[in-house]
Amino acid sequence: MVTRAQFAERPTEFVVRDAFALGAAPLALAGAFGLLGWTAAGFCLLGLTVFVACFFRNPPREIAGGENSVVAPADGRVIDVAEIEGSDGNKWLRIGIFLSVLDVHVNRCPLAGRVVAKDWGGQAFLAAFNPRAEAENARCALTLETAAGLRFQVVQIAGLIARRIVCHAQLGDWVRRGDRYGLIRFGSRTDVLLPLTAVAKVKARDRVRAGSTIIAQLEGTED
């Protein structure tokens, strides 16, 4: 039997630790090239180091709305607001968000809920804005259930450049709305699947910020 446990939000550091492992090599090479007088190459590698540090930034956010407000799980641009049929045969309102390499890639939980399923799937690495990416790309889908018994999903989808999905939430964890629970390295996509009764508050091409933008409202509520 799965028990209910409070999820320990992570990552919480201002720069995710991955940055130090991935940025160490180009930083060391930049220093070495500088000592050798290869200034142009040194500056290029220093620029790469700065890019890695910026990519893994993890700024704090004030979580918008109330408990029935669905917040964006990621920074980026909305690329899809549509009714779909999920792999479980149920129909959902899907809001898809594309993250460029310039966006913050730490994911946040759109609603508070208990994790009732965690499914890994897909093997492809198509561009995240490709319509086929949602079905074929490597992904991690969390199904959560709210205190009121409402189920929803948040799906991390790898992209053309992204090769690693990190999801810290586990079965039985109670994840608070706006909690940081994972990230996707480099370009990627994050989808939220909600009951059809939810009301979308964004449209395609809107820019959103994780935790700070309300993307939908649950039926019959207004926070």
Buried (B, 14 or more C-beta within 10 A) or exposed (E): EEEEEEBEBBBEEEBBEBBEEBBEEBBEBBBEBBEEEBEEBBEBBBEBBEBBBEBBBBEEBEBBBEBBBBBBBBBBBBBBBEEBEBEEEEEBBBBBBBBBBEBBBBBBBBBBBBBEBBEEBBEBBBBBBBEEBBEBBBBBBBBBBBEEEBBBBBBBBBBBBBEEBBBBBBBBBBBBBBBBBBBBBBBBBBBBBBBEEBBBBBEEEBEBBBBBBBBBBBEEEEE
